[in-house]
Amino acid sequence: MKGVIKPDHIPVNNYELIILGMPALTPVSVSGIEDETNTVDLPDKTSASGGTSEPVEFTVGIPMHHETEIAAMDIWLQEGRDPVSPLYKKAGSLIYKSISGNTLRSYSVIGVQNKKRTLPDAEMENEGDMAVVEYLLRADQILPI
């Protein structure tokens, strides 16, 4: 592959997730995001575009000891529950950066809601790995910028 892949690649560990109205987040993980076009199966056994896409879902891991971020994420989760706040859907950006920082690949996430919180497993035999709280986020759309 040498000579085929261009230099200054975008590594999977150089990213930033910005959600408007939230403090600066330090996600230790952002799961892959699948953006799929709806299709319709036709009687002749072929398929056609449905013209729309499904909402996208992705998981964000926040270190449990980052108190301000966890508090903000928990408040956001509550905003989507009765009584539902008009601010429960937010917008943001997911930015991937190249090694040099000169190349960016950015995506807008629109209509993002905090759908679910998963607390980490607790186990005494663990060597002391960092506890991470996972949040399942759902967005109406993800668009390249």
C-alpha positions in Angstrom: 0.0 0.0 0.0 3.1 2.2 0.3 2.8 5.0 -2.3 -0.9 4.4 -2.7 -2.2 6.0 0.5 -1.6 9.8 0.6 0.4 11.1 3.5 -1.1 13.0 6.5 -3.8 10.5 7.1 -6.7 11.0 9.5 -6.3 8.8 12.5 -9.3 7.4 14.4 -8.0 9.0 17.7 -7.9 12.6 16.5 -11.5 13.9 16.6 -13.7 16.5 18.3 -17.4 16.3 19.1 -19.0 19.7 19.6 -22.7 19.9 20.8 -24.1 23.4 20.8 -25.3 24.5 24.3 -23.1 21.9 26.0 -19.7 22.4 27.7 -16.6 21.2 25.8 -16.9 17.4 25.8 -14.0 15.0 26.1 -15.4 11.8 24.6 -12.9 8.9 24.9 -15.0 7.1 22.2 -17.5 7.9 19.5 -18.9 4.8 17.8 -19.2 4.6 14.0 -22.2 6.3 12.5 -24.1 4.6 9.7 -26.1 6.9 7.4 -28.3 4.7 5.2 -30.7 5.7 2.4 -34.2 4.0 2.7 -35.0 1.7 -0.1 -38.2 0.1 -1.4 -38.4 -3.4 -2.7 -40.3 -3.5 -6.0 -42.5 -6.3 -7.3 -39.9 -7.2 -9.9 -37.4 -8.0 -7.0 -35.3 -4.9 -7.6 -35.1 -2.0 -5.2 -35.5 1.8 -5.6 -34.5 4.7 -3.4 -37.1 5.7 -0.8 -35.7 9.2 -1.0 -35.1 9.6 2.7 -32.8 8.3 5.4 -33.4 6.9 8.9 -32.2 8.9 11.9 -28.6 7.9 12.9 -27.5 6.6 16.3 -24.1 6.6 17.9 -22.6 6.1 21.3 -20.4 8.6 23.1 -18.2 7.6 26.0 -17.4 10.2 28.6 -15.0 9.7 31.5 -17.0 9.3 34.7 -14.7 11.6 36.7 -15.4 14.5 34.3 -18.0 15.9 36.6 -19.1 18.9 34.5 -19.5 16.9 31.3 -21.4 14.1 33.1 -23.7 16.6 34.8 -24.4 18.3 31.5 -25.1 15.0 29.7 -27.4 13.9 32.5 -29.4 17.2 32.3 -29.6 16.8 28.6 -31.0 13.2 29.0 -33.7 14.6 31.4 -34.6 17.3 28.9 -36.1 14.6 26.7 -38.3 13.2 29.4 -41.6 14.6 30.8 -42.0 17.5 30.9 -40.1 17.5 27.6 -37.9 20.7 27.2 -38.0 22.5 23.8 -34.2 22.3 24.0 -33.9 18.5 24.1 -32.8 18.4 20.5 -29.4 20.0 19.7 -27.1 20.5 16.8 -23.4 19.9 16.6 -20.3 18.8 14.7 -18.1 15.8 14.5 -14.6 16.8 13.3 -11.9 14.4 12.3 -8.4 15.9 12.1 -5.3 14.7 10.1 -2.0 14.1 11.9 -0.7 17.6 10.9 -4.1 19.2 11.6 -4.1 20.6 8.1 -6.8 18.3 6.8 -10.3 18.2 8.4 -13.3 16.1 7.7 -16.4 17.6 9.3 -20.0 16.5 9.7 -23.0 18.4 11.1 -25.3 16.4 13.3 -28.8 17.9 13.3 -31.6 17.2 15.7 -29.5 15.3 18.2 -31.1 14.0 21.3 -29.6 12.1 24.3 -31.6 8.9 24.3 -29.9 6.6 26.8 -27.2 6.5 29.5 -25.3 3.3 30.4 -23.2 3.2 33.5 -20.0 1.1 33.5 -19.7 -2.3 34.9 -18.2 -2.4 38.4 -16.0 -5.3 39.3 -13.5 -5.7 42.2 -11.0 -7.8 40.2 -10.4 -5.0 37.7 -7.0 -3.4 37.8 -8.4 0.1 37.9 -9.4 0.9 34.4 -11.0 4.3 33.9 -14.8 4.3 34.3 -16.6 5.6 31.3 -20.3 6.5 31.0 -21.8 5.8 27.6 -24.6 7.9 26.1 -26.7 6.8 23.1 -27.3 9.8 20.9 -29.8 9.9 18.0 -29.7 12.5 15.3 -32.2 13.3 12.6 -29.5 13.9 10.0 -25.7 13.8 9.6 -24.4 15.9 6.8 -20.8 16.4 5.5 -19.7 20.1 5.8 
